[in-house]
Amino acid sequence: MNPMHDSTQVLQAADSEFLHQQLKQQFGFDEFREGQQAVIEHILLGRSSLAIFPTGSGKSLCYQFSALQLANVTLVISPLLALMKDQIAFLKDKGINAASIDSSQSYDQSQQVMRDVRSGHTKILMVSVERFKNERFRQFLASIQISLLVVDEAHCISEWGHNFRPDYLKIPVYCQSFAIPQVLLLTATATAKVKQDIAQHFAISAEQIVQTGFYRPNLDISVKATLEQDKNIELLNAIHHHQGAGIIYVTLQKTAEDVAQYLRSQGVNCTAYHAGLDAETRHRIQQQFMTGQIPIIVATIAFGMGIDKSDIRFVIHYDLPKSIENYSQEIGRAGRDGQLSHCVTLANKDGLNTIENFVYGDTPEASAIQKLIQHISQETDNGQWEMQESAISTSTNIKLLPLKTLLVQLELANVLKPSFAYFAEFKYQFVQDKAAVLAQFDESRQAFLTQIFAHTHFKKIWGQLNFDSLYQEFGAERQRVVAALDYLADKQMILLETKKITQVFEVNSSRLVQADLVAQLSQYFQSNEVKEISRLNQLLDFFESKTCITARLNHYFDDNRAPQQCGHCSVCRGEVAILPQKSHIALNQLANVEQYLSEFVSHMSAKGHSSISTAVKAKFLAGMTLPIFARIRVKQLPGFGYCGEYRYQEIIQLIEERR
């Protein structure tokens, strides 16, 4: 993916003096930060690049600057809507035309964005990776020229990363499908293994990787061994001691609300932030934090991505982070102005089971995987399988993320091949009179549109198109029909609504019936489970480190340039943390386990589920969520989460002993 790009003009644009002139003129900065110019030069010389910079060190400028020098649109894949909105606002403030296509927009708004891209008005277009499943969006991409694809949070591509997202594995295929000549991968959290993995996906050589140091001399890092019952007092002391703007990270939404309420009762101006709040409330809280109206946020990891506030004076982890990578990202939001900032972790092992449950909860059982294979086998028609994710998730009792991972694994095993995705429902209404619409086209196109209109069932204003009957009677190909409807909508002759994405796969039937297929897929998830639990053990070792915490953090991310003793972490101050853990009564001495399990089994049986595995019983007692639990209201049973303070493997062992 290294062709020369956009001709001689771009080659000249890589001249250092010119780059600095443009930087001052377009962004108002006098100098590039470390690594930025090297990345930009790679891009403007027509090469792909991987940029590994710490959180808050200016990765975004690399693509923003480059996009203005390239001939066609720059397409940015970003994992969070809030992140897109913040970056678009920044660019618009600089007079740079940028836009997103996202789920918050009306049809008219997204159509206007597409028109602006086609006309060359918009230079940067931001989308989520899931947007590529949208057949109308893919048709749009096929109709334009793209200079550069940018993948933000590129570690999501790697199965060795801490936040692997299956859909990201398809990005190299998208590059080929839409003839995108070069890519820019951006991440703050790439270990040596992740770095090598994501570079290989895009044929990026070592010379095209730009990695800056992770060392932040202004961050004072402390790990304080803290009993659970003492956390609130320690938290209050830390806030009073460090003062200024701060973020307090917790694991659960309920904890965010409880801790914020406690702090407010102690006179601290703060509020809770988590994914359970509606979008408007989250946006308002972000704005209040940015302006200083609310200086302290108690948040789950939903908060922070794209928050570009330079004067955050402290980041406190009330609960253990999910991984070293998450920890690095979260403390990286402190002290971006270069001033002294404090990163404090109130650490014990009590919440370890909660983090472990995220791992175990995402591991589907072999029987559930078998059920998915049966679905594919029974529903394949003429070598094709059509599916809607939510329906399959519910039917197989596999959560959405592991289901997506399973589908990708089946693709990699050459069992499935993605063919296309389409909206099961197309609805439209006429903005202009139908006769007036037809009058604007020649005779052959009039005949084609008349066929479409004839196979649309109208209820009052809105009509739903029947693709099957249209094809059977006239042989009208779906792609041509969708293109026609999009054209009418683009010209504001109709309003168009689409719903229910259906994915279509080609099925390799001989591979589908492999005797060991289910075992292979199950082994993949078991291996992943071991890897993630190992990652948690690494996290505990990190916080109980006997050597400089800063040096260990830098070494973890393959940066050996930091000092071996920073002098500004708790270990360097002689404070090695030994994490405490609250003692519980033995799990087998809990009084109501048998009763709650019996009630659960009866409830499941009454809903038509007579065969219940040990794993499902354990997940009920642990309080983990499963699609089947939501469907038949298992969470309302008194035993749901009864053993929530115990580790999942202990619960499994207890149930097996009592069989």
C-alpha positions in Angstrom: 0.0 0.0 0.0 2.8 2.4 -0.9 2.1 3.8 -4.3 3.1 7.3 -5.2 0.2 9.6 -4.7 -1.3 12.8 -5.9 1.7 13.5 -8.2 4.6 16.0 -8.0 2.7 18.6 -6.1 2.6 16.4 -3.0 6.2 15.5 -3.3 7.1 19.2 -3.2 4.7 19.7 -0.3 7.0 17.5 1.8 9.6 20.4 1.8 10.2 21.3 5.5 10.0 25.0 5.1 6.7 24.7 3.2 5.3 22.3 5.9 6.1 24.8 8.6 4.5 27.7 6.6 1.3 25.6 6.3 1.4 24.6 9.9 1.4 28.3 11.0 -1.1 29.4 8.4 -3.7 26.6 8.8 -3.3 25.6 12.5 -1.6 28.6 14.1 1.3 26.4 15.5 5.0 27.5 15.2 6.5 24.0 15.5 5.5 20.4 15.0 5.5 18.1 18.0 7.9 15.2 18.1 7.1 12.7 15.4 4.4 14.7 13.6 6.5 16.0 10.7 8.0 12.5 10.0 4.5 11.0 9.8 3.3 13.8 7.5 6.3 13.5 5.2 5.6 9.7 4.8 2.0 10.5 3.8 2.8 13.4 1.5 5.4 11.2 -0.3 2.7 8.7 -1.0 3.6 6.1 1.7 1.5 4.5 4.4 2.6 5.0 8.0 2.0 3.8 11.5 2.2 6.5 14.2 2.5 5.4 17.9 2.3 8.5 20.1 1.3 8.8 23.7 -2.2 9.9 24.6 -2.5 13.7 24.0 0.6 14.2 22.0 -0.9 15.2 18.7 -1.7 12.1 16.6 -4.7 13.8 15.0 -2.7 16.7 13.5 -0.9 14.1 11.4 -4.0 13.4 9.3 -5.6 16.8 9.7 -2.5 18.5 8.2 -2.0 15.9 5.5 -5.7 15.9 4.4 -5.4 19.6 3.4 -2.5 18.8 1.0 -4.1 15.8 -0.7 -6.2 16.0 -3.8 -9.2 14.0 -2.6 -11.1 13.3 0.6 -9.4 11.7 3.7 -11.6 9.0 5.2 -11.1 8.6 9.0 -12.3 5.5 10.9 -12.8 6.5 14.5 -14.3 4.3 17.3 -16.3 6.9 19.2 -19.0 9.3 18.1 -17.9 11.8 20.8 -14.4 11.7 19.5 -15.5 12.5 16.0 -17.7 15.4 17.1 -14.8 16.9 19.1 -12.3 16.7 16.2 -14.8 18.0 13.7 -15.5 21.0 16.0 -11.7 21.6 16.3 -11.3 21.5 12.5 -14.2 23.8 11.8 -12.8 26.3 14.3 -9.7 26.3 12.1 -11.8 26.9 9.0 -11.3 23.3 7.8 -14.3 21.5 6.3 -14.8 18.2 8.0 -17.9 16.1 8.6 -19.1 12.7 9.9 -21.7 10.3 8.8 -23.1 8.8 12.0 -26.2 7.4 13.7 -27.1 10.7 15.3 -27.9 12.3 11.9 -31.2 12.5 10.0 -31.3 11.2 6.4 -31.2 14.7 5.0 -28.1 15.6 7.1 -26.1 12.5 5.9 -27.2 13.2 2.3 -25.9 16.7 2.6 -22.5 15.4 3.9 -22.3 13.1 0.9 -23.0 15.9 -1.5 -20.3 18.0 0.2 -17.7 15.2 -0.1 -18.6 14.7 -3.8 -18.2 18.4 -4.6 -14.8 18.6 -2.9 -16.1 20.9 -0.2 -15.5 18.4 2.6 -11.8 17.3 2.9 -12.1 15.0 6.0 -14.9 12.5 6.5 -15.2 10.6 9.8 -17.1 7.3 10.2 -17.2 4.3 12.5 -16.0 1.0 11.1 -19.6 -0.4 11.4 -20.7 2.2 8.8 -19.0 0.0 6.1 -21.8 -2.6 6.6 -24.2 0.0 5.2 -24.8 -0.8 1.5 -25.7 2.8 0.7 -22.5 4.0 2.3 -20.4 1.5 0.3 -22.1 2.6 -2.9 -21.2 6.2 -2.0 -17.5 5.2 -1.4 -17.4 3.4 -4.7 -18.5 6.6 -6.4 -15.8 8.9 -5.0 -12.0 9.0 -4.9 -10.2 8.7 -1.6 -6.7 9.9 -1.0 -6.0 8.5 2.4 -7.6 6.1 4.9 -6.9 6.9 8.6 -7.5 4.3 11.3 -7.7 5.9 14.8 -7.2 3.6 17.7 -5.5 1.2 15.3 -4.6 -1.3 18.0 -8.3 -2.4 17.7 -7.1 -4.3 14.5 -4.9 -6.6 16.5 -6.1 -9.7 18.3 -3.1 -9.2 20.6 -4.4 -5.7 21.6 -6.4 -4.9 24.7 -9.4 -3.7 22.7 -9.6 -6.0 19.7 -12.7 -5.3 17.6 -13.5 -7.9 15.0 -14.8 -5.5 12.4 -11.4 -3.8 12.3 -9.9 -6.9 10.8 -11.8 -6.2 7.6 -10.3 -2.7 7.0 -7.4 -4.0 4.8 -10.1 -5.5 2.5 -12.0 -2.2 2.4 -8.8 -0.5 1.3 -8.6 -2.9 -1.7 -12.3 -2.7 -2.5 -12.4 1.1 -2.7 -8.9 1.5 -4.2 -7.6 3.5 -1.3 -3.8 4.0 -2.1 -2.4 4.6 1.4 -3.3 4.4 5.1 -2.3 6.1 8.3 -2.6 4.0 11.5 -2.7 5.9 14.8 -2.5 4.5 18.3 -1.2 5.3 21.7 -1.1 1.8 23.1 0.9 -0.7 21.0 3.1 -3.2 22.5 5.9 -4.7 20.3 3.6 -7.6 19.3 0.7 -5.3 18.5 2.9 -2.9 16.5 4.2 -5.8 14.4 0.7 -7.3 13.9 -1.0 -4.1 12.7 1.9 -3.1 10.5 1.8 -6.5 8.7 -2.0 -6.1 8.0 -1.1 -3.1 5.8 2.4 -4.0 4.5 3.9 -1.1 6.5 7.7 -1.5 6.8 9.7 -0.7 9.9 10.9 2.6 8.2 7.3 3.8 7.9 6.7 3.3 11.7 7.1 6.5 13.8 7.2 5.9 17.5 7.8 8.7 20.0 8.8 8.2 23.7 6.1 7.4 26.3 8.0 9.0 29.1 6.1 11.9 30.8 8.3 13.6 33.3 5.5 15.7 34.6 3.3 12.8 35.7 3.7 11.8 39.3 2.5 8.2 39.7 1.4 6.6 42.9 -0.1 3.2 43.8 -1.7 3.2 47.2 -2.7 -0.2 48.7 -6.2 0.7 50.0 -8.8 -1.5 51.7 -12.2 -1.2 50.0 -13.8 0.3 53.1 -11.1 3.0 53.2 -11.4 4.1 49.6 -13.7 7.1 50.0 -11.6 8.6 52.8 -8.4 8.1 50.7 -10.2 9.6 47.7 -11.3 12.7 49.5 -7.8 13.2 50.9 -6.3 12.9 47.4 -8.7 15.4 46.0 -8.0 17.9 48.7 -4.3 17.4 48.4 -4.0 17.7 44.7 -6.8 20.1 43.8 -7.7 21.4 40.3 -9.5 19.6 37.6 -9.6 15.8 37.8 -11.0 12.5 36.6 -11.9 9.7 38.9 -12.2 6.3 37.1 -14.4 3.5 38.3 -15.5 0.2 36.8 -19.3 0.2 37.1 -22.0 2.8 36.4 -23.5 2.3 39.8 -20.1 3.0 41.5 -19.8 6.2 39.5 -23.2 7.4 40.8 -22.4 6.3 44.4 -18.9 7.9 44.6 -20.1 11.1 43.0 -23.0 11.3 45.6 -20.5 10.7 48.4 -18.2 13.4 47.2 -21.0 15.9 46.8 -22.1 15.2 50.4 -18.5 16.2 51.4 -18.8 19.5 49.5 -16.9 18.4 46.3 -18.2 19.9 43.1 -18.4 16.8 40.9 -20.8 14.6 38.8 -21.0 11.1 37.5 -20.5 10.2 33.8 -21.2 6.8 32.2 -22.7 5.2 29.2 -26.1 4.8 31.0 -26.7 8.5 30.6 -28.4 9.9 27.5 -26.3 11.5 24.8 -27.5 15.0 25.6 -26.6 14.7 29.3 -23.2 13.3 28.5 -22.5 16.1 26.1 -23.6 18.7 28.7 -21.3 17.2 31.4 -18.4 17.2 29.0 -18.9 20.9 28.2 -19.2 21.7 31.9 -16.0 19.9 32.6 -14.2 21.6 29.7 -15.3 25.1 30.9 -14.5 24.4 34.6 -18.1 24.6 35.8 -17.7 21.0 37.1 -14.0 20.5 37.8 -14.2 16.8 38.8 -15.8 13.9 36.9 -16.4 10.4 38.4 -16.5 8.2 35.3 -16.4 4.8 33.7 -14.1 4.4 30.8 -16.9 5.9 28.6 -15.3 9.3 29.5 -12.0 10.6 28.2 -11.6 9.7 24.6 -11.3 12.9 22.7 -11.3 15.1 25.9 -8.6 17.6 25.0 -8.4 19.5 28.3 -4.8 20.4 28.9 -5.0 21.3 32.6 -6.3 18.1 34.2 -4.3 18.1 37.4 -5.1 14.6 38.6 -6.4 11.2 37.5 -7.5 8.9 40.3 -8.3 5.2 39.7 -10.9 4.3 42.4 -11.0 0.8 40.9 -8.4 -1.1 39.0 -8.3 -0.3 35.3 -9.1 -3.2 32.9 -5.5 -3.4 31.6 -2.1 -1.7 31.5 -3.1 -0.3 28.1 -6.3 1.2 29.6 -4.3 2.6 32.5 -1.8 4.3 30.2 -4.6 5.9 28.1 -6.4 7.1 31.2 -3.4 8.6 33.1 -2.3 10.1 29.7 -5.2 12.6 30.0 -3.5 14.3 32.9 -1.0 17.2 32.6 -1.1 17.7 28.8 0.1 21.3 29.5 3.3 19.9 30.8 2.7 21.0 34.4 2.9 18.6 37.4 0.0 16.3 37.5 -0.8 13.4 39.8 -1.9 9.9 38.9 -3.2 7.9 41.9 -4.5 4.3 42.0 -6.4 3.2 45.1 -5.6 -0.5 44.7 -6.8 -3.7 46.1 -7.8 -7.1 44.7 -11.5 -6.9 45.7 -12.7 -5.7 42.3 -10.6 -8.3 40.4 -13.6 -10.6 40.0 -15.6 -7.8 38.3 -12.9 -7.3 35.7 -12.5 -11.1 35.3 -16.2 -11.4 34.7 -16.0 -9.1 31.6 -13.6 -11.8 30.2 -15.6 -14.9 31.2 -18.9 -13.3 30.2 -17.7 -13.0 26.6 -16.7 -16.6 26.2 -19.5 -18.5 24.4 -20.1 -22.2 25.3 -19.3 -24.9 22.8 -23.1 -25.7 22.6 -23.8 -22.1 21.7 -21.2 -22.3 18.9 -22.7 -25.5 17.7 -26.1 -23.8 17.6 -24.6 -21.1 15.4 -23.2 -23.7 13.0 -26.6 -25.4 12.9 -28.2 -22.0 12.0 -25.8 -21.5 9.1 -26.3 -25.1 7.9 -30.1 -25.0 8.1 -30.6 -21.5 6.7 -28.1 -21.6 3.8 -29.9 -21.2 0.5 -28.1 -21.5 -2.9 -24.8 -21.2 -1.1 -25.8 -18.0 0.8 -26.6 -17.4 4.4 -28.5 -14.3 5.5 -28.4 -13.1 9.1 -29.3 -10.2 11.4 -26.9 -10.0 14.3 -29.4 -9.2 17.1 -31.7 -12.1 16.1 -28.8 -14.6 15.9 -27.3 -13.3 19.2 -30.6 -14.0 21.0 -31.2 -17.3 19.4 -27.7 -18.7 20.1 -27.3 -16.9 23.5 -24.0 -15.5 22.3 -23.3 -11.8 23.2 -22.9 -9.5 20.2 -19.1 -8.9 20.5 -18.2 -12.6 20.7 -20.7 -13.3 17.9 -18.9 -10.8 15.7 -15.6 -12.4 16.7 -17.0 -15.8 15.8 -18.1 -14.6 12.3 -14.6 -13.2 11.7 -13.0 -16.5 12.8 -15.3 -18.4 10.4 -14.2 -16.0 7.6 -10.5 -16.6 8.5 -11.2 -20.4 8.4 -12.7 -20.0 4.9 -16.1 -21.2 6.1 -17.8 -17.9 5.4 -17.1 -15.2 2.9 -18.8 -11.8 3.4 -20.8 -11.1 0.2 -22.7 -7.9 1.0 -25.0 -6.4 3.6 -28.3 -4.8 2.9 -31.2 -3.1 4.6 -34.1 -5.5 5.0 -36.5 -2.6 4.9 -36.6 0.3 2.4 -39.3 2.8 3.0 -39.9 6.1 1.1 -42.4 8.8 0.6 -42.7 11.3 -2.3 -41.6 14.8 -1.7 -42.6 15.7 -5.3 -45.7 14.4 -7.1 -45.0 10.9 -8.5 -46.0 12.0 -12.0 -43.6 15.0 -11.7 -40.8 12.7 -10.7 -41.3 10.4 -13.7 -41.5 13.4 -16.1 -37.9 14.2 -15.3 -36.5 11.0 -16.9 -36.3 9.5 -20.4 -38.7 6.7 -21.4 -36.5 3.7 -20.3 -35.8 5.2 -16.9 -39.5 6.1 -16.5 -40.3 2.4 -17.1 -37.8 1.2 -14.5 -39.0 3.7 -11.9 -42.6 2.8 -12.6 -41.7 -0.9 -11.8 -40.2 0.2 -8.5 -43.2 2.3 -7.6 -45.6 -0.6 -8.6 -43.9 -3.0 -6.2 -44.1 -0.6 -3.3 -46.8 -1.1 -0.7 -48.0 2.3 0.5 -49.7 2.9 3.9 -50.9 6.4 3.8 -47.7 8.4 3.1 -44.9 5.9 3.5 -44.3 2.9 1.2 -42.3 -0.2 1.7 -40.5 -1.7 -1.4 -40.7 -5.4 -2.0 -37.4 -6.3 -3.7 -38.3 -10.0 -4.1 -41.5 -9.4 -6.1 -39.7 -6.7 -8.2 -36.9 -9.1 -9.1 -39.2 -12.0 -9.8 -41.4 -10.0 -12.2 -38.8 -7.8 -13.9 -35.4 -9.2 -12.9 -34.4 -5.8 -11.4 -31.1 -6.2 -9.6 -31.1 -4.9 -6.1 -28.0 -2.8 -6.5 -29.5 -0.9 -9.5 -32.8 -0.4 -7.5 -30.9 1.0 -4.4 -28.8 3.3 -6.7 -32.1 4.6 -8.2 -33.7 5.3 -4.8 -30.5 6.9 -3.6 -30.5 9.2 -6.7 -34.1 10.2 -6.1 -33.4 10.9 -2.5 -30.2 12.9 -3.3 -32.3 15.0 -5.7 -34.9 15.5 -3.0 -37.7 13.9 -5.0 -38.3 11.3 -2.2 -37.5 10.8 1.5 -35.8 7.5 2.1 -35.6 5.4 5.3 -33.7 2.2 5.7 -33.8 -0.3 8.6 -32.6 -3.8 9.8 -29.2 -4.5 8.4 -29.0 -8.0 7.0 -25.6 -9.5 6.3 -25.1 -12.0 3.5 -22.3 -14.6 3.5 -21.2 -17.1 0.9 -21.0 -20.5 2.7 -18.3 -23.1 2.0 -20.4 -26.2 2.8 -17.6 -28.7 2.9 -15.7 -26.6 5.5 -18.9 -26.0 7.5 -19.2 -29.7 8.2 -15.6 -30.2 9.5 -15.8 -32.5 12.5 -13.5 -30.4 14.6 -14.9 -26.9 13.6 -16.8 -26.3 16.8 -13.8 -27.5 18.9 -11.4 -25.2 17.0 -13.7 -22.2 17.5 -14.2 -23.1 21.2 -10.4 -23.5 21.6 -9.9 -20.0 20.1 -12.1 -18.5 22.8 -10.6 -20.5 25.6 -7.1 -19.4 24.4 -8.3 -15.8 24.3 -9.7 -16.2 27.9 -6.3 -17.4 29.1 -4.6 -14.5 27.3 -7.0 -11.9 28.9 -6.7 -13.4 32.4 -2.9 -13.3 31.9 -3.2 -9.7 31.0 -5.0 -9.1 34.4 -2.2 -10.9 36.2 0.3 -8.6 34.4 -1.8 -5.7 35.7 -1.6 -6.9 39.3 2.2 -7.5 38.9 2.5 -4.0 37.5 0.8 -2.3 40.5 2.8 -4.4 43.0 6.0 -3.5 41.2 9.2 -3.4 43.2 11.0 -1.4 40.5 10.2 2.0 39.0 6.6 2.1 37.8 7.3 4.7 35.1 10.1 2.6 33.7 8.0 -0.6 33.7 5.2 1.3 31.9 7.5 2.6 29.2 9.2 -0.8 28.8 5.7 -2.5 28.4 5.1 -0.3 25.3 8.5 -1.1 23.8 10.1 2.2 24.7 13.5 1.8 26.4 14.5 5.4 26.4 12.9 6.3 29.7 15.1 6.5 32.8 15.3 3.3 34.9 14.4 5.3 38.0 12.1 8.3 37.4 12.2 9.7 40.9 8.5 10.7 40.7 6.6 7.4 41.3 5.7 5.8 44.6 8.2 3.0 44.2 11.0 5.5 43.6 9.8 7.1 46.9 10.2 3.7 48.6 6.5 2.9 48.7 6.0 -0.6 47.2 2.3 -1.6 47.2 1.1 -5.0 48.4 -2.5 -5.1 47.4 -4.9 -6.2 50.1 -8.0 -8.4 49.6 -11.1 -8.6 51.8 -11.7 -12.0 53.2 -15.1 -13.6 52.5 -16.8 -16.5 54.1 -16.2 -19.6 52.1 -18.4 -19.8 49.0 -19.7 -23.2 50.0 -21.0 -21.7 53.2 -23.4 -19.3 51.6 -26.9 -20.2 52.7 -29.1 -19.5 49.7 -27.1 -20.9 46.7 -29.2 -24.1 46.4 -32.5 -22.2 46.7 -31.6 -19.5 44.2 -30.3 -22.0 41.7 -33.5 -24.0 42.0 -35.6 -20.9 41.4 -33.4 -20.0 38.4 -33.8 -23.5 36.9 -37.5 -23.5 37.4 -37.8 -20.1 35.8 -35.7 -21.2 32.8 -37.7 -24.4 32.4 -41.0 -22.5 32.5 -39.7 -20.4 29.6 -38.8 -23.5 27.6 -35.1 -23.9 28.5 -34.9 -27.3 30.3 -31.2 -28.0 29.7 -29.0 -25.5 31.5 -25.2 -25.7 31.6 -22.9 -25.2 34.5 -21.5 -22.1 32.9 -25.0 -20.5 32.5 -25.8 -21.2 36.1 -22.5 -19.7 37.2 -23.1 -16.6 35.2 -26.5 -16.2 36.8 -24.9 -16.4 40.3 -22.1 -14.1 39.3 -24.5 -11.5 37.9 -23.2 -11.6 34.3 -25.4 -10.6 31.4 -26.4 -13.0 28.6 -28.9 -12.4 25.7 -31.2 -15.1 27.2 -31.2 -13.4 30.6 -32.5 -10.2 29.1 -35.1 -11.9 27.0 -36.7 -13.8 29.9 -36.1 -11.3 32.6 -33.7 -13.4 34.7 -32.2 -10.2 36.3 -35.5 -9.9 38.3 -34.8 -13.1 40.2 -33.5 -12.6 43.7 -30.4 -14.9 43.1 -29.0 -12.9 40.2 -25.6 -11.8 41.2 -25.8 -13.5 44.6 -22.2 -14.6 44.4 -21.0 -11.5 42.6 -18.1 -10.9 45.1 -16.6 -14.3 44.3 -14.4 -15.3 41.4 -16.1 -17.0 38.4 -14.0 -20.2 38.5 -14.8 -20.6 42.2 -18.5 -20.5 41.4 -18.1 -23.0 38.6 -16.3 -25.4 41.0 -19.0 -25.0 43.6 -21.8 -25.9 41.2 -19.9 -28.9 39.9 -19.3 -30.1 43.4 -23.0 -29.9 44.2 -24.2 -31.8 41.1 
